[in-house]
Amino acid sequence: MGIAPLALTWLENQQAARAETVKPDLERKQFDLLAKAPHHPPRATAMISLFMQGGPSHHDLFDPKPEMAKWDGKKFPGTVKYDNAAQASSKVFHSPWKFQPRGNSGIELSELLPYLSEVVDDITLIRSMHTGVNNHVQSIYALSSGRIQKGRPALGSWLTYALGTESQELPAYVAMTDPKGLPVAGVQNWSGGWLPSMFQGTVVRPQEPRILNLNAPPHLRGNVQRDYLDYVGRLNRRHLEERPGELDLQARIASYELAARMQTAALEALDLSQETKATQTMYGMDNPATKDYGSRCLIARRLVERGVRFVQVFTQNQYWDHHGNIKNSLPKACLKTDQPSAALVADLKQRGLLDSTVVHWGGEMGRLPVIQNEKNIGRDHNTYGFSMWLAGGGFKGGYAHGKTDEFGHKAVSDIVHHYDYHATLLNLFGLDPQRVVYKQGPREQTLLDGQPGKVVEELLA
């Protein structure tokens, strides 16, 4: 840690800078959320991501392994990479829940997912997801921002940066948090990273007021507020003109102006009393176990219906991280989310929105095929082969893709890496992943960041 290595690094950087010709930006950058044309005709125009933070067990929900039954309780015939070695066991844990073929497609699903079984012919089930980093935070970053490093823009930020939004009265990108807390990695889940801050997610809270500080005090409403905002707007624009290139200032002004427009539009979009009793019941809002999650899924539908580009609905911190007590905790997690998630797919379809709206359901990992914590049985992390499903927006219906080995430990065929998933999504939105670029100094940043992401054509309708 002496001065010599630092000096050497500085000299090398100086030489590299002189050797590389960087073209200066001759025009001041301007950013906005106006709708923008994609690179080619899109299949999808909006996305709702139902993010199951913690890692749902694919063995017990999506990926039946009947051959494991004869190994149940016996030593696993191979090598397992544990995340928690202290509680690790090599004993195989066959799923205690029954699977059976569902729908016309015959995709096998667990008895814990009765409502998903009703819409199985509308989904693509990927059984061969892979991030390869056995830690919650890094795997979340990989699936959300393309790399395992902190500080990069989330998927929703990239989509709104590339395409803007059809609505200028609502946020382009909305994050809906759980009443019992933020997911692991907190606000990084909807961070805009080094993109201008207007592209980060706007939080909609799980209880009223869902958006804080939205309404002006009673004595400032109406013409008084309008005149005041017009005056402040003129001052802000003059301030910005005197400070070219201040992207955070530009984003802050845009967010203030959006907030004013949202005072009417957001209150209307978040008002579930406008929905019929039948629709509310469909989402499980009449059941305490599903009311909260059902409400947020229904709000997500109302938002995309009104032109919002990207909505992500989160579960609480480690809700699906079942290292122990999986026989009680997993059914409880499924009870909370299964009916609302399936209702969202069915509701979008009956309204003619599913064809243009991608619905994603999944977490950052799956689980291992062996017992963790023999006194209180659970499963440890597994990012080498796990499941998630997608519906609408150009994805096939009634299709199961890829395979894991006979123990559901590792993906072995038609593997879908996180960067393949991103390339496929961008393609459905009419975007070339290599052309969605943000120039940061001399470097051109992309979501794939040099990774060999390919469009998985087999997933597309």
N, C-alpha and C positions, 0 to 999 in steps of 0.2 A: 504493500500500500504506500510505497514511497512516491516521490514526485516524478521519477524517471518514467514509469509506465504511463502515467497520465500525460506527460509531455509527448511521449511517443505516439499515443493514441491521437492527441491533438494534431500532431504533424501529419499523421496518416490521413486524418479527416480533411485537413487543409489541402493536401495533395489531391485527394479524391474530388474535392469540391472544384479545384482548378481544372481537373481533367474532364469533368462532366459539364456540358453546356446545358444550363437550365434556362428555358425561355421564360421571360418575365410575363406576368399577367398584365396586359396593357389596359384592360378595362376592369373597373371595380366590380367585384362579385356581388350579385344580387340573388337573394333566395326568397322564395315564397311557397305557399301551400296551394297555389292554383293547380287545377287538374292539368296534367301533362300527357302528351301522347306517348304510348309505349313504342318499342322498337318494331314489334310485329303484332298482328291481331291477337288480343288476349282471350283466354278462356275464363279467367278469373278477374274480378274487379275489386273484391273485398275478401278479408280473411278473419275468422274467429278462431283463436287458439285457446283450447281448454287445457290449461297446463296443470298436470297432476304432480306437484312437486314432492319429491321424495323417492319415487321409483316404484310404480305399480308392478306387482309380481306377474310376469307373463306366464309363468308355469301354471298359475292358478286362475288366469283370466282368459288368455288368448292362444296359448301354445301347448296343447295337450300332448303328453308324453306317456302313453300307456305302458311302454316297455319299462318305465321307471318303477312300476308297481312291484316287480319281482326283485328290485334292488332296495326297496323301502327299508330303511334302518340299517342297511349294510354299508360297508365302506365303498366310497366312490372310486371307481376303477380308473383313476386318472389324476391329474394335477389341477388343483383349484387355487386361483389367486384370491385370497381373502382381503377384505378391507380391515376387518377387526379380527386379528389373529387371536386375541385373548379369549374371545368367545367362540372361536371357530370349531367346527366339527367336520369330520369327513363322512358322516352318515347321510346317505341319500334321503331326501324328504319328498316322497311322492305326494302330489296334490290330493287333499282330502275332499275336494269338490268335483262334482261330475261334469263332464262335457258331453255335448251332443250336437249333431249338425243342425244348423238353423237356416231358415229361409229357403228360397229356391236354389240359392248358390251352394247350400250345404256346408257353409263354413262352420267349423266347430267352435263353440263358445262355452264359457263356464256358466253354470247355473246361477252364479252371482251377478250375471248381466242379463236379466230377463227383458229389460226394455231395449237394450242395444240389439238383442236378438230380433226384435220387431222391425228394425231398420237395417239389418245386416246386408241386405241386397243393395243398399245405397252406399256402402263403405268400401274402401280399400284398406285391408289389414296388412300392415308390413310386419313380418315376423323376424326380420333379419337386420334390424337397426344396429348401428355400431358407432360408438364414439371412442372407445378404447382408453378412457381415463376414469379410473374407479373412484371418483370423488364427486360429491354433489356439485360443488361450486364450479369446478372446471368443466364438468359435463354439461351443466346449464349454460355456461359461456359458449361451449362448442355448438350446442343446438340453437342457441339464441343469436350469437354474434359471429360464428364461423371459426373462432379460435378459442383455446382454453385460457387465454390471457384476459385479464380485467381491463376495462376501459374502452372496449370497442363498441360501435353502435349495434343495437339490437335489430332483429329482423324487421320489426315494425318501423323502425327509424329508416332503414334502407328503402322500404317500400314507399313510405311517404316522401322521402327525399327524391326518389325516382319518378313518382307518379302524382304527388300532391293528393288532393282530395276533392271529391265532387261537392262537398258541403263547405261553405265558408262561414257557417254559423255554429259548427261543432268541431271539436278537435279531430285532427286527421287520425290520431293514434291514441287509443284509450287503454289504460290498464285498470282492471277491476280487482281489487284486493279482497281478501277474506276477512270477516269480522274478528277472527281469532289471531290475526297477525300477518306480517309479510312473509313471503317465501324466503328460503335461503338465498343469500346475495342481495336481498332487499331491493333498493331502487335501481341497482345495476341491471335488473331484469328488463327494465324499460328505458334504459339510458340511451341517449343519443350519441354517447362517446364523443369523438372529435368532430362529428357533424354539427352544423349550427344548431343551437339549442331549441329552435322552433320544431325540430323533428323528433324530440324526445316524447315519451308517452305522457299523457295527462291522466292523473289518478282520479278515478271515480270510486268513492268510498262505498262500503257495503251497507251503510246506514245513513239516514238523513242527518245533516245535509250531505248529500252525496258528493257535491263539489263545494268546498269551503269558500266563503267570502264571495259568493257569486252575486248576491243581491246588494244593491246600495241601501243605505239607511233610508227609512221612509221620507225624511225631509229633503233628500237629495234626488228623489226619483222624478222621472218625467223630463220636462224641458230644462229644468235646472241641471240635471245630470248631463243631458245631451249637450247643452251649451258649454259646460265645464270640460267634457271630453273633447269637444271640437277644439277648444282653446289649447288644452294640453297636447292634443295631436299635432297642432301647428308648431308648438314649441319643440315637441319631440322630433319632428321631421327636420326642423332647422338645426337642432342639436346633432342629428345624424349626418346631415350634409356637411357639417363642419368637422366630422370625424369619419372620413371614408374608411371602409374596411373593418369597422367595428361590428363584427357579426353578432356578438352577444347583445349589443345594444339594439341592432336591427331585430333580433329575435324577441327581445323583451318588449319592444314597441308593438310588434305583431301580436304577441300574446295578450297585451292589454286591450288591443282593438278586438281580438277574438273574444276576450272575456265579456266585453260590452255586448257583442252580438249574441253571446250565449245566454244572456239573462232571460231571454224568451225561449230560444230554441232548445237549450239544454233542459230547462224545467219541463217542457212539453215531452221531450224524448225520454226523460226518466220517469214520467208519470205512468205507472202501471195500472192505475185505475181506469185508463182508457181501453184496456184490454178486456175482452169478454171473460165471463166466469169460466167458460169452457176452456179458453186458452190458458188461463191461470191454473186451472186444475191439471191440464195437460203437462205443464211444467212442474207440477208437484207443489204449488204454492199453498195448497190446503193441508199439507203435511209438515209438521215441525222439522222432520228429518231432512226434507228437501226444499223447504221454503226459501232459505237464503240462497242456495246455489241455483235453484230454479228462477228466482228473481233476477239474479245476475245474468243467467243465460238468456232470459227474456229481454232484458235491457240490451244485451249484445245484439240480439236480432233487431230491436228497434233502432239501434245506432247504425248498423250497416244499411238498414232500410232507408235511412236518412242521409246516406252518402259518406259515412265514416269508413275509412280505408282498412283499418286494422284494429281489432279488439282482442285483448287477451284477458282471460278469466282465470284467476289463480286460486289454488287451495292454500291452506295455511302452511307454515313452516313444518317440513318433514311429515306431512299428513300421511304420505304413502311409504314412509321409511320404516318398514316393519321388521326390525331386527329381532323383535320378540312379540309374543302375544298375537301372532298373525291370524290365528283361528277366530279371534274376536275382532281385531282391528280392521282386517281386510273387508269382511262383510259390511262393517259400519261405513267404511270409506265408499264402497260401491253403492250402498243405500243412499248416501248423500248425493252422488253424482250421476248415477246410471239413468234414472228417469229424466232429469233435466237435459242431459247431454243428448239422449235419443230424441227428446221432444224438440230440441233445437233443429236437428236434422229434418225431422218430419214437418215442422212448422215452416222452415225455409222452403222445403219442397212444395208444400201446398200453396205457398204464396208465389211460386215461380222464381224464387231467389237462389235456390241451391245450385243451379247450373252456373251461376256467376260468383258464388261465395264458397270459399274453401273453409271447411270445418276441420280442425285438428284436435285430436285427443291423445295425450301421452305425457310422460314425464321424462326425466333426464337419464333414466337407467331402468333396468329390470332387476331381477334377483337371482341368487345362486340356487343350484339344484340340491344343495345340502343343508342340513340343520345348522342354524346358529342358535346358541343359548339353549342347551338341552333341557334346562329346567323351565323354560318359558319360550317355546319354539318360535323361531322366526327365520328370516332369510337375509343374507348379507348382499352387498352391492354386486351388480353385474352390468358392465357396459359393453361387453363383447358380443352380445346377442340379446336383443330385447324387442318388445312389440309396441306399436302405436297404430292408430287408425286415422284415416282422412276420408272426407266425403265432399262431393260437389266440386265446383270450380275446374272441371276437366279431369278429375280422378275417376277411375273405373268404379263401378258399383258391383258388389258381390264378388270381390276378388281378394284372394290371399296371396301375398308375395313373399318369397324367400323362405328359407328353412334354417333352423338351428340343429345342432347335433341331437342324438337320441336322448340326451339329458337336458336339452335346452340351455346348454352352457355357453356355446359360441355359435355365431352365425356361420354357416358353412356353404350356403349357395345363395346367389342373387343378393349379395350383401349391399345394404344401403348405408353408406357413411353419411355423417351429418352434412358434409359438403355436397354430396349427391342430392340429398333432400333439398338443400338450398337452391341448387342449380335447377332442380325440377320445379320448385315453387316459382322462382323468378321467370322461368320459361312460360308457365301457365299465366302469369301476369303480363305476358307479352314483352319480357325483358331479356336481353342478352346479358348474362352475368359479367362478361368482360367489358361491357360498355356502361354498366352502372358504376361510375367512377367518381371518387371525391379526391381532388388534388390537395394534398397536405404538404406544403413545401415542394421539394423535388419529387416526392413519392405519390404515385397514383394508388389510392386505397380502394379496395373492392371487398365485397362480402366474402368471396372465396379466398382472397388474399393469396393467390398463387397455388392453391390446392387443386387437385385434378377432378373437380366436381363435374359429373356428367348428368345429363337429363336421363332419368330412368323411364324410358319409353314404355316399358311394360305396365307402369302404373297409370298411364293415360288412357282415357276413353277414346 
